[in-house]
Amino acid sequence: MSSSQDSCYISLLGLAEYFRTSNPPQIKKSIQCLQALNSLNPPQKVEARTNLQIGQLLMAYTNNHDLARIHLEKAWTLAENILAFDDVKFVTASLLAQLYQQQDVGSLSKSNKVLRKAIELSQSNVYWHCRLLLQLAQLHATNKQYILASELLTVGVEVSEEYNATFMKIIFMLSKSMVLIVMRKISEVTTLLNQAGSLIETHLHNPHQKEYLKVFYLVLQVCYHLVIGQVKTVKPYLKLLQQSIQVIMAPSFPTDEAIANSGAAMENIMWLPKEQLYVLVYLVTVSHSMMAGYMDKAQKYTEKALSQIDKLKQLKNQPILSVFQIILMENIIMCRLVMGNKFIAIQEISFARDICLQSANSRLAVTHSAQLHCLLGLYSMSINLFEHAERQFLSCLEEAHDRELKLFANLNLAIVYLRTKREQQLALILESISVESAQSLHNQALLGSFYYIQGLNSFYKSSFHDAKRFLRETLKMANSEDLNRLTACTLVLLSHVFLSIGNSKESMNMVTPAMQVASKIPDIHVQLWGSAILKDLHRMSRDSILETEAYNNHLAFSQTLLADHYKCTKSQEHNLINWFTGLPPPSLPGSGSAIPGSVMDMTTGTGIYQQQ
């Protein structure tokens, strides 16, 4: 390279950087400088680096991802066989694989090919070798290839161990635990999480790294216990998680960049930025509150989480934020339905649909369509449209990959068949659930719900002895894990069973706590049912005052539900119940999804790794 060429390259690079860092950034001029540099036929290394820089700028500041891909592909072709060029070579491979995924055109095969080649070339650079292993594992997990993801993470653990990189080893162990949770490898999860937890406590000496990985570890512990329906067992982990996130979010705690740069190169990988971890802790808290039957708490934490997401989206609208938003919405919609707020629920389902459709290539609409169908099935049940409910649950079952979601849809489908007296379909579905629960059902909440439905079925058949047997089993499981809504439903049904056999004393013993629990949730449907039973019990005991009180309560609950029902059927969003296949229909022009007076005025994959 001649000195005049050298000066020209340096000048153009300096100008490009000047335009990039000016306020506001002049990205077009920066790119033009870099393109001018490339037009001078620079050496291969300079050309590769320049193409990488152009690709980075296009990805970060424009929507012209096709042009970004062309430059990154050229940079990768030039760089992959150059020795001692790791900074350009592996950054290019990582970005190119990300871009293929965003564009979603042959993304898996193209990303897989680039990353596997880069992993092969990076064996002498342990930092990049580990980063690329994580990225490829995430690619496979995103595409539901969990066995491949798990195998790559195991390699990562072994590589980290070989280089005595404890921080990195823990990252790989926790990442593998996350994949195993998705795969429902329950015993393996327990062992691996215990090993990772022990390493965090005994082998990490940097207090800030330790706290950061502790949050990752505790998030997984909470998710693991919620996945298997252990609402009570998870409480100590949830409390520790809430304390730990407060430590991380304190003003005195270092920034993510400072933590990443405080250790060796192997330690500058973050699972999620702490602002996103903060949202994630709210999210798992909402899931816990919903499962435990604390609907008011779930609503309060949802509002806080969505407010935080809104702030983060204003700074940078990252795809993971929409995923968090959807999962929060799925939880809060179920809370609305329990509380009898069907009108808000259908508007929030519509809002969730809009978020899904707004994602890149409507990716969220594909990955969450099963959940949307399930929510629409629950909504349709709540307004007694059982034909629509059935079709929505069947659509959910066709599209769902998650075993628990399928079981949840089947349990609700069983109730639809009970209510519509379709005994043959009911018998088939109960048999299939029975076979699955005997083989591999680890979720205590769902197993308890299965016993409840068997009890309900026995009650409908007037097999009161069998009904009591099933419901006592449900009650045992619900009480052991503080599943309040299941407790309330079971108690009120047991009360109805005892009323049906003329045992008014036992009926009263069951309905009284049922109403107490239902009012705390609050569950308007159990309260409606319980008030009807109380009315009959007080009439039998000839207590006219209490009978009138129960009658008035029953009337008030009925009128509240009927008024809400009427509002639902008049709303445009209600028409979503007619969507059964493909992508959901977009909102009609002028039919905003914001809900006055609600949070609108306001979803299992692996983590997002980012280099600081």
N, C-alpha and C positions, 0 to 999 in steps of 0.2 A: 504494500500500500504506500503510495507516495505521500510526502508530507502535506502537499496541497489537498489531496483527497482526504487525508486524515483530518485536516482542519475543517474541511467542508462537512464531513460526517459529524464532527464534534459540534460544529455550529448548528447544524440541523437538529441534532439531538437536544442541544441546549434550548433552541427555539421551541421545539415540541414540548419540552418540559415546562418552559415558561408559559406557553399557552394553556397547558393542562392545569397548572397550579394558579393561574390568574383568577381573579374574582370579579365576575363569575368565570368559570372555566370556558375556554374557547376550544372546544373539542374538535370542531371541524378543522380549524387551523392547525391544531396539534397533529391530527391525522395527515393533513396535507404535507406537513414537514417530513413526517416519517415516510410517506409515499415518495416524496422527492428524493429522500435518501436511498430508497430501494431502486429508484430509476437510474442511479449512478453505477449499477452493477457492483455492489459491494462484495467483500468476501463472504463465504458461506455462513460463517458464524454471525457476522453483522446482519446479513439478510434474514437469518432465522430469528434472531433476537428482535429485529424490527417488525417482522410479521407477527411475532408474539405480542409485541406492544400494541400494534394496530388492533389485533384481535381482542386484547384486553379492554382497550378503549371502546371499541364497538359494543362489546358485551356489557360494559359498565354504564355507558352513557347513551346508548341508542337501542332501537328495536330491530336494527338491521343484523339479525343473527345469521342470515345466509352469508353475508359478506364476512362477518366475524369467523364463521366456520371455514370459509375459503382461506383466510389468512392463517388461521390456526393449523389447518391441514398442511399448508405449505411449510409452516414453521416446524411441524412435527416431521415431515418428510426430510427436511434439511438437517434437523437436529438429532434424529434418533440414532444415527451411526457415528456421530462426532464424540470422541472420547473427551473426558474431563469437561463436560458441558452440562452438568447436571441441573444447574439452576434454570436454564432455558428448557432443557429436554423434558424434565418431569413436571414443571409448571404447565408447559404446553399440553402434555398428555392428560393431566388432571382437568384442565379447563376444557379441552376438546371433548373429553368424555362427558363432562357436565353439559356442554352445549348440545351434544347428541341427545341427551336425555330431555333437555328442555324442548328441543324441536320434535322429539317423539317420532321421528321417521327412522325406522330400523335402529332405534336407540340402543336396544339391548345388545344386539350383535356387534354394532360398531363400537359402542363404549367398551364392551367386553374385550374386543380385539385390541383396542388401544391400551387399555389398562393392563391386560395380561402381558403385552409386549413390554410395557414400561416396568412392570414388576420384575420381569426377566432381566431387564437391563439395569435395574437398581439394586442388585444383590450386594454390591460393594458400598452402597450408600444406605445405611440402615434406617436413617430418618425417613427418606423418601420411600424406601421399601415398605415401611410400616404404614405411612400415609396412604400409599396406593393400595395396599391390602385392605385397609379400612374402607376406602372408596369403592373398591370392587365388591366387598362384602355388602356394603350398603346398596349398591346397584342390584345385586341378586336378591337381597331382602325386599327391596322396593317392588321387585317383580315376582315376589312370593316364592322365590327359589331358596327356601330357608336352609335346606341341607347344605347347599353350596356355600351359602353365607357363613354358616356355622363352621364348616371345614376351613374356610379362609381365616376366620377369626382364631381358630385353634392354631393354625400356622403362625399367626401374629403373636400369640402367647408364647410359642416356642422360640420364635426369633427374639422377642423381648427378653426372654429368660437367658438366651445364649449371650446377649450383650449386657446382661445385668441391668436392664432398663425397667426398673420397678414401676414407675409411673405409667409407662407405655403398656406394661404387662397388665396392670389393673384396668386400663382403658379397654384393652382387648377382652379381658375377662368379663367386664360389665357389659360390653357390647354383645358378647356371646350370650350372656344371661338374658339380655333383652330379646334376642332371637329365640332362645329356648322358651321364654315366656309365651311368645307368639305361637310356638310349636306345641305348647302345653306339655313340655317335658318336665313335669313337676319335680320329680326327685333330683334330676340333674340341676335344675335351677337352684334348689335349696343348697346343694353342695357347693356349687360355683359361687353363689352369693356369699356364703359363709367364708369361703376361702378369700374372696376379694375383700370382704369387710375386715378380716383379720390382717391382711396386707396393708390396708389403709391405716389401721390403728398402729401397727408395729413397725412398718418399713418406710413410711413417708415422714420426713422431718421438716419439710417446708410447710408451715401451718396453713398458708393460703391455698396451696395445692391440695392439702389434706381436706380442708373444708369444702373445696370445690368438688373433689371426688366423692366426699361424703354425701353431698346433695344428689349426685348421680346414683350412688348406691342406694340411698334411702328412697328416691323416686321409684327405683326398680322394686325394692321391697314392698312399697305401698301398692304398686301396680300388680305385683305377683299375688298378694293377698286379696286384692279386689277381684282379680281374675278368677280366683277360686272361691269367691263369695264370703270371705272371712272379714266381715265388717268390724267385728269386735276385736279380733286378733291383731288387726292392722293399726289400731289406735296408737300404741306406743311409737311405732315407726312414723306415723303421720305427725305426731307431736314433735318428735326429733327433727323431722324434715322441716316443719314450720319454723322451729327455732334456728336451724342451720341456714335457711334462706334469709332470715332476718340478719344473721351475721354477715352473709355475703353482700346483702343490699345496703349495709350500713355505710355512711359516707367515708368512714375511716378504712374500709376494705379496699385493697388495690384494684385497679381496673383489670379487665381481662388481658389487655396487652402487657401490663406490668407483670402479671402472674406468669404469662406465657414466656416472657423474656427473662424471668428470674432464675430459670434453671437451664439445664442443658438443652441442646437443639431438639432432642427426643421428647422434650416436655412442653413444647409450644404448640400442642394440639388441644383444642377445647371441644368438648362434646356439644354444648350449646352456650351462647353468650348468657351472662347472668340475667340480663333483662328478660330473655326468653325462658330461662329457668324459673324466674319469678312467676311468669304466666303459667308455666307447667305445674308449679306447686298449687296454684289456685285451681287448675284444671282437675288434678287428682283429688283435691279437697272437695270440689263440686261432685265428682263421681262418688266419693265416700258418703257425702251428705245425702245424695239422691238414693243410694243403695240402702243407707241406714234409715231413710224415711224422715230426714230433716229438711223438708222442702223450703222453708223460709231461709235456712242457712244456705242451701244450694242456690237460691235466687240471689242472696246477698253477695256470695262469692263470685257468681257468674257476672254480676254487674261490675264488680271490681276488676275481674279478669278481662272483660270486654273493653272496659275503659283503658286498661293498660295496653291491650292489643291495638286499639285505635291510635294511641300515642305512638306506638312503635311503627305502625303502618304509615303514619305521617312522615316519619324519619326515613324509612325504607320499607317498601311493601314486599316482604319476603314470603315465599310460598308457605313456609312452615306456619306463619301466623294465621293463614286461612284454614290450615288443618286444625290448629288449636281452636279457632273460632267455631268450626263445624262440630267438633267433639263437644265443646261447651253447649252449643245449641241443641245437640241430640239429647244431652242430659236434661237441660232446662225444659225442653218440650215435654219430656216424660213427666217432669214435675208438674207442669201446667195441667196436663191431663188428669193426674191424680187429684189435683186441687179443684178440678172442675172448670178450669179456665180454657175451655175448648176454642173459643174465639181467638184468644191470644196465641194458643198453640198452632192453629192452622196458619195464622199470619207468620209465625216464626218458622214453620216448616217452609213456607213460601220464601222467606228471607234466606233460609239455609240453602234452598234450591238456587237462589240467585248467586250466592257466594260460590257454589259449586260450578255453575255455568260460567262465572267470571274468571275461573282459574285457567291457566295456560292449557290450551287444547281441551278445555272442559274436563281436565284430568280428574278433578274432585267429583264431578258428576258421575264419572265412571266408577271410581273407587268407593263412593258413598251412596250409590243408587240403592243398594240393598237396604241400608239404614233408612233412607228416605221412604222407601216402600213400607218398611216396618212401622215407621212413625205414622204414615198415612193409614196403615191398617189399624193401629191403636186409636187414631182419631176417628176413623170410620166406625169402629166398635163403640166408641164413646157416644156416638149419635145414632146408634142402632142401625147403621147401614151395613148389615152383615154380609151381603153379597159383595159389596165393595171391599169390606175388610178381608174377606176370604181371598179375593183376587190380589189384593195388595200383599198379603202374607205369602201367597204362592209366588208372586213376583220376587219377593225378598228371598225365598228359598232357592229360586232359580239362579239368583245372582250372588248370593252370599258364599263366602269362602270360610268365614269364621264359624267354628263349631258351636260356640255359645250363642251367636246370633241366630243360627239355624234352629237351635233348640228353643230359644226364646220365641221365635216366630211360630214354631210348631206348638208350643204350649198355648199361645194365644189363639192359634187356629183351632186347637182342641176346644177352647171355650166357645168359639164361634159355632162349632159343630154341636156342642152341648146346647147352646141357646137356640139353635135352629132345629134341634131334635134329629140330627143326621147320625144315627147310631152306628151305621156301618163305617162311615169315614172316621168317626170318633174312635171306634175300636181299633182300626188300622193305625191311626196316629199314636194312640196310647201304647200299642204294642211296639211300634218302632222306637218310641222314646224309652220304653222299658228296657229294650235290648241295648240301646246306646248307654243308658245310665248304669246298667249293670257292668258294662265293659270299661268305660273310661270317663265317666262324668265326675269331675273334681269340684265343680262349682256348687257350694252348699246352698246358695240362694236359689239356684235353678232346680236343684234336687228337691229342696223343700217345696218349691212351687209345683213340681210334678206330683208330689204327695197330696198337695192341696187340691189339684185338679182331679185326682183320683177320688178324693173325699167329696168334692163337689159332684162328680159323676154318680157316686154312690148315693148321695143325698137326693139327686134328681130321680134315681131309681127306687127311692124309699128304702134303701138298704142301710138303715141307720147305724147298725152295729159296725159295718165296714167303714162307713163315713167317719165314725168316732175314731176308729183304729188309724185310718190314714191321717186324720187331722191332728191327732195327738202326736204322731210322728213329725208332722209339719211344725207343730208348736214347739216341740223339743229342739228342732233344728233352728227355728227362727229365734227362740230365746237364747240359744247358745251363742249366736253371733249378732244379737241386737238388730235383727231385721224387722224393724218396727211395723212396716206396712204389711208384711207377711203375717206378723203376729196379729195385727188388727183384723185382717181379712179372715184369718183362721178362727179367732175368737168369736167373731160375729156369725160365721157359718156354724160353728159348734153350738152357739146360742140358738140358732134356728133349728138345728138338729134336735136339741133338747126340748125346744118348744113344740116341735112336731110329734115328739113321743110323750108330751104332757108333763115333762119334768120342769115346771116353771122355776123352781129354786135354782137348779143348775143353769137354766137358761139365763136367769138374772145374773148369776155369778160370772157368766161368760160375757154378756153384753155390756155390763158396766165397765170393766177394764177395756173392752173393745172401743167403746165410745171415748174413753179417756185418751187412749193412744191415738185414735183417729183424729181427735180435736187438736192434738199436739202436732200432727204431721203437717198440715191438716188434709184429711182425705174425705172429701164431701160424699163420695159414693158409699163408703162404710158408714158414715154418719146418717145418710139417708136410709140405708138398710137397718142400721141399729135403732133408729128412731121408730121405724115401723114395728120392729120386734117389741120395743119398750111400750109402744101404744097397746099392743095386744096383751102384754104381760100385766100392765096396769089395769086394763079392762077386766082381765081374769081375776085380779085381786080386788076389784071394785074400788080402786082409788081414782075417782073421777078427776081430781085436780091434776095428778101426775099424768093421767091419760090425756087430758086436754093439753098439758104442756108438751108431751111427746108428739101429739097430733100437730100442734102448732110448729114444732121444730121440723117435723117431717114435711109439712106444707111449705115452710120457708126454704128448706133444701131443694124441694121439688121445683118451686118457682124460680129459684136461682139457676138451676140447671136448665129449665125450659127456656128462660129468657136468653141464656147464653147459647142454647141450641138454635134458637130463632135467628140470632145475630150471625151464627156460623153459616147457615144455609143461604143467607142473603149476601154473603161476602164473595168477591171474585175469586179469592184464594181457595175457597171450598171446591172449585172445579178441578183442583189438583188430584182429587180422589179418582178422577177418570183417566189418570196416566198410569199405564201398566207396563210399557216396554220402551226400550231405547232411552235416549236422553230426555229429561223432563222438559215440558214446554216452557219457554221463557215467559216472564211477566208480561201482562198486557200493558200497552202504553198508558201511562197515567195511573197505573195501579201500584203505587209505592208500597214498599214492604215495611216502612217504619211504623211502629205501633205506638200511638199516643198513650202515655201513662205506663209504659213498660220499659224494659231495658233497651228496646230498640231505639228509644229517642236519642237498641244494641245492634274418631277419629280419629295403625299400629305398625307403625314402621320403625325403623331404626333411627338413631339420632342424626343430627346435622353436624358434621365435623368441619371446623374451619381453622385455617391457619391464621394466627394473630400477627 
